[in-house]
Amino acid sequence: MTTNTPLRSSLVSESLVFAGQLLTHWRRAPVVPIQSVLFPTFLLITYYLLVGKSIMRITGTDSLYGLVPTCAIAGAFSGALAAGLTLSLERDGGLISQMWVLPVHRASAMTGRLLAEAVRTLASTAVITAVGVGLGLRFHGNWLALLLFLFVPVMVVIVFAMAVIALAVRAKDGTVLIWLGLPAITAVFASSGSPPVESLPSWMWPLLRFQPMEPIVETMRTLARGGFPLVPLLIGVLWTVVGAAIVGPLAVRGYRAAAESGGARG
């Protein structure tokens, strides 16, 4: 008499295996860690040294409370783009199709990739926050607030990674990801993290305050300063849920089409 393994347990364990393989690959070919950790850390240090005192004079607050969240999310996006560059190669080389026919849950490869993105983002956010503390950031919230601070970029990058997958598996090469990366990272730096919205022309204020990255950065900044950003957090979650509802099905359909295409194109 055989006992069937519950589907949920199988999916979770198989996703963990795929996530572990991706994390190992990224560690051995460090373009993803470079883009997700070194690049935003360099931006954080450079930007703080160049404009930190100016922002202090304009706003009266330390710019690190906005710069650390901004660089953490920018690093998460940059790392996801670097990871997505290999997807078209995996499709054309037949690797996606090979994983599709393995005796595993068909969703495990994509969920494993999203899990790996989450782990990578959590680690890079922790490193960037530690660098910010070294520069003078003082986190005034409790441990629960710190955990929420670290997990906000994880929430955002999962949706962004879905968008990367949706584009990368259908594109001829990785250049199409530039059209996704440029506006996304621009939106991060155009949030309240840097520069202060009030220092920009007034006609830009509505555009900046109602774009998706504004409540995300504001949530992290308020958490670091010891407050609880209920409204920005709810708006950020709403943006995330709406984004996932839009790009999630596109990513699933695109990944499935790439897997069923049989690999290399003629």
C-alpha positions as CSV (number, residue, x, y, z in Angstrom):
1,M,0.0,0.0,0.0
2,T,1.5,3.3,-1.0
3,T,1.0,6.7,0.6
4,N,0.8,9.7,-1.6
5,T,3.0,12.6,-0.5
6,P,0.8,15.7,0.1
7,L,1.2,18.1,-2.9
8,R,1.9,21.1,-0.6
9,S,4.8,19.3,1.1
10,S,6.2,18.2,-2.2
11,L,6.0,21.7,-3.7
12,V,7.6,23.3,-0.7
13,S,10.5,20.9,-0.5
14,E,11.1,21.0,-4.3
15,S,11.0,24.8,-4.3
16,L,13.6,24.8,-1.6
17,V,15.9,22.6,-3.7
18,F,15.6,24.9,-6.7
19,A,16.1,27.9,-4.5
20,G,19.2,26.4,-3.0
21,Q,20.6,25.6,-6.5
22,L,20.1,29.2,-7.6
23,L,21.7,30.6,-4.5
24,T,24.7,28.3,-5.0
25,H,25.0,29.4,-8.7
26,W,24.8,33.1,-7.7
27,R,27.5,32.6,-5.2
28,R,29.8,31.0,-7.7
29,A,29.0,33.5,-10.5
30,P,28.8,36.6,-8.5
31,V,27.2,39.1,-10.9
32,V,24.0,38.9,-9.0
33,P,25.6,39.6,-5.6
34,I,27.6,42.4,-7.1
35,Q,24.5,44.0,-8.5
36,S,22.4,43.5,-5.4
37,V,25.0,44.3,-2.7
38,L,28.1,46.1,-3.9
39,F,26.3,48.4,-6.4
40,P,23.7,49.7,-3.9
41,T,26.3,49.9,-1.1
42,F,28.6,52.0,-3.4
43,L,25.6,54.3,-4.2
44,L,24.7,54.6,-0.5
45,I,28.2,55.7,0.5
46,T,28.7,58.0,-2.4
47,Y,25.3,59.7,-2.3
48,Y,25.6,60.1,1.5
49,L,29.1,61.7,1.3
50,L,28.0,64.0,-1.6
51,V,24.6,65.2,-0.6
52,G,24.1,64.0,3.0
53,K,24.9,67.4,4.6
54,S,22.8,69.3,2.0
55,I,19.7,67.2,2.7
56,M,20.3,67.7,6.4
57,R,20.2,71.5,5.9
58,I,17.1,71.3,3.8
59,T,15.0,68.8,5.8
60,G,16.6,68.9,9.2
61,T,16.8,65.1,9.3
62,D,19.5,62.6,8.5
63,S,19.4,61.6,4.9
64,L,20.3,58.0,5.8
65,Y,16.8,57.3,6.9
66,G,15.7,57.7,3.2
67,L,18.9,56.6,1.5
68,V,19.1,53.2,3.1
69,P,15.6,52.1,2.0
70,T,16.2,53.6,-1.4
71,C,19.4,51.8,-2.0
72,A,18.1,48.5,-0.5
73,I,15.2,48.5,-2.9
74,A,17.3,49.6,-5.9
75,G,19.7,46.8,-5.1
76,A,16.9,44.3,-4.9
77,F,15.7,45.4,-8.4
78,S,19.2,45.4,-9.8
79,G,19.9,41.9,-8.5
80,A,16.6,40.6,-10.0
81,L,17.5,42.1,-13.4
82,A,20.9,40.5,-13.3
83,A,19.4,37.1,-12.4
84,G,16.8,37.5,-15.2
85,L,19.5,38.0,-17.8
86,T,20.1,34.2,-17.8
87,L,16.5,33.2,-18.4
88,S,16.6,33.6,-22.2
89,L,19.7,31.6,-22.3
90,E,18.2,28.9,-20.2
91,R,15.1,28.9,-22.5
92,D,17.1,28.7,-25.7
93,G,19.5,26.1,-24.3
94,G,16.6,23.8,-23.3
95,L,17.2,24.0,-19.5
96,I,13.7,25.3,-18.7
97,S,12.1,22.5,-20.8
98,Q,14.3,19.9,-19.1
99,M,13.1,21.1,-15.7
100,W,9.5,21.1,-17.0
101,V,9.6,17.4,-17.7
102,L,11.3,16.4,-14.5
103,P,9.1,14.3,-12.1
104,V,8.6,17.3,-9.8
105,H,5.8,19.8,-9.3
106,R,5.8,22.1,-12.4
107,A,5.5,25.2,-10.3
108,S,8.5,24.4,-8.1
109,A,11.1,25.8,-10.5
110,M,9.4,29.2,-10.7
111,T,8.5,29.3,-7.0
112,G,12.1,28.2,-6.2
113,R,13.4,31.2,-8.2
114,L,11.1,33.6,-6.4
115,L,12.1,32.1,-3.0
116,A,15.8,32.6,-4.0
117,E,15.1,36.2,-4.9
118,A,13.5,36.7,-1.5
119,V,16.4,35.2,0.4
120,R,18.9,37.2,-1.7
121,T,17.0,40.4,-1.1
122,L,16.7,39.8,2.6
123,A,20.4,39.2,2.9
124,S,21.3,42.3,0.8
125,T,18.9,44.5,2.7
126,A,20.5,43.4,6.0
127,V,24.0,44.2,4.6
128,I,23.0,47.6,3.3
129,T,21.3,48.4,6.6
130,A,24.4,47.4,8.5
131,V,26.5,49.7,6.2
132,G,23.9,52.5,7.0
133,V,24.4,51.9,10.7
134,G,28.1,52.2,10.2
135,L,27.6,55.6,8.5
136,G,25.5,56.8,11.4
137,L,21.9,55.4,11.0
138,R,20.2,54.7,14.3
139,F,17.2,52.4,14.2
140,H,14.7,53.7,16.7
141,G,12.1,50.9,16.3
142,N,11.8,47.6,18.1
143,W,12.8,44.2,16.8
144,L,9.4,43.7,15.2
145,A,9.8,47.0,13.3
146,L,13.3,45.9,12.3
147,L,12.0,42.6,10.9
148,L,9.3,44.5,9.0
149,F,11.9,46.9,7.7
150,L,14.0,44.1,6.3
151,F,11.0,42.2,4.8
152,V,9.4,45.2,2.9
153,P,12.0,45.0,0.1
154,V,11.3,41.2,-0.1
155,M,7.6,41.8,-0.6
156,V,8.4,44.2,-3.4
157,V,11.1,42.2,-5.2
158,I,8.9,39.1,-5.5
159,V,6.4,41.1,-7.7
160,F,9.3,42.7,-9.6
161,A,10.9,39.3,-10.2
162,M,7.6,38.1,-11.6
163,A,7.7,40.9,-14.1
164,V,11.3,40.1,-14.9
165,I,10.3,36.4,-15.6
166,A,7.4,37.5,-17.7
167,L,9.6,39.5,-20.0
168,A,12.8,37.5,-20.0
169,V,11.3,34.2,-21.0
170,R,9.7,35.8,-24.1
171,A,12.5,38.1,-25.1
172,K,15.2,37.3,-27.7
173,D,17.8,38.6,-25.3
174,G,18.2,40.4,-22.0
175,T,18.1,43.9,-23.5
176,V,14.4,44.1,-23.1
177,L,14.9,44.1,-19.3
178,I,16.4,47.6,-19.6
179,W,12.9,48.9,-20.4
180,L,11.7,47.4,-17.1
181,G,14.7,48.3,-15.0
182,L,15.1,51.9,-15.9
183,P,11.6,53.1,-14.9
184,A,11.6,50.9,-11.8
185,I,14.9,52.1,-10.4
186,T,14.1,55.6,-11.4
187,A,10.8,55.4,-9.4
188,V,12.8,54.2,-6.4
189,F,15.1,57.2,-6.5
190,A,12.2,59.6,-7.3
191,S,10.5,58.7,-4.0
192,S,10.7,60.5,-0.7
193,G,14.0,58.8,0.1
194,S,16.1,61.0,-2.1
195,P,15.8,63.9,-2.9
196,P,13.1,65.3,-0.6
197,V,9.9,65.8,-2.6
198,E,9.5,69.3,-1.2
199,S,12.8,70.4,-2.8
200,L,11.5,69.6,-6.3
201,P,9.2,71.6,-8.5
202,S,5.6,71.6,-7.2
203,W,4.2,70.2,-10.4
204,M,6.1,67.0,-9.8
205,W,4.8,66.4,-6.3
206,P,1.6,64.5,-7.3
207,L,3.6,62.3,-9.7
208,L,6.1,61.4,-7.0
209,R,3.7,61.0,-4.1
210,F,1.4,58.6,-6.0
211,Q,3.9,56.4,-7.7
212,P,4.3,52.8,-6.3
213,M,7.7,53.2,-4.6
214,E,6.8,56.3,-2.6
215,P,4.8,54.4,0.1
216,I,7.3,51.6,0.2
217,V,10.3,53.9,0.9
218,E,8.2,56.0,3.3
219,T,7.2,52.8,5.2
220,M,10.9,51.8,5.7
221,R,11.9,55.3,6.7
222,T,9.2,55.7,9.3
223,L,10.0,52.2,10.7
224,A,13.6,53.2,11.1
225,R,12.7,56.4,12.9
226,G,10.5,54.5,15.4
227,G,7.1,55.1,14.0
228,F,4.5,52.7,12.6
229,P,3.5,53.7,9.1
230,L,0.0,52.2,8.9
231,V,-1.2,54.2,5.9
232,P,2.0,54.0,3.7
233,L,2.3,50.3,4.6
234,L,-1.3,49.6,3.5
235,I,-0.9,51.5,0.3
236,G,2.4,49.7,-0.4
237,V,0.7,46.3,0.2
238,L,-2.2,47.3,-2.1
239,W,0.3,48.3,-4.8
240,T,2.1,45.0,-4.4
241,V,-1.1,42.9,-4.5
242,V,-2.3,44.7,-7.6
243,G,1.1,44.3,-9.3
244,A,1.2,40.6,-8.4
245,A,-2.4,40.1,-9.8
246,I,-1.3,41.7,-13.1
247,V,2.2,40.2,-13.7
248,G,1.8,36.9,-11.9
249,P,-0.4,35.3,-14.5
250,L,1.8,36.7,-17.3
251,A,4.9,35.2,-15.6
252,V,3.2,31.8,-15.3
253,R,2.0,31.7,-18.9
254,G,5.3,33.0,-20.2
255,Y,7.3,30.4,-18.2
256,R,5.0,27.6,-19.4
257,A,5.2,28.7,-23.0
258,A,9.0,28.8,-22.8
259,A,9.1,25.3,-21.2
260,E,6.8,23.8,-23.8
261,S,8.7,25.4,-26.7
262,G,11.3,22.6,-26.4
263,G,14.4,24.7,-26.0
264,A,16.6,26.1,-28.8
265,R,14.9,28.0,-31.6
266,G,15.7,27.4,-35.2
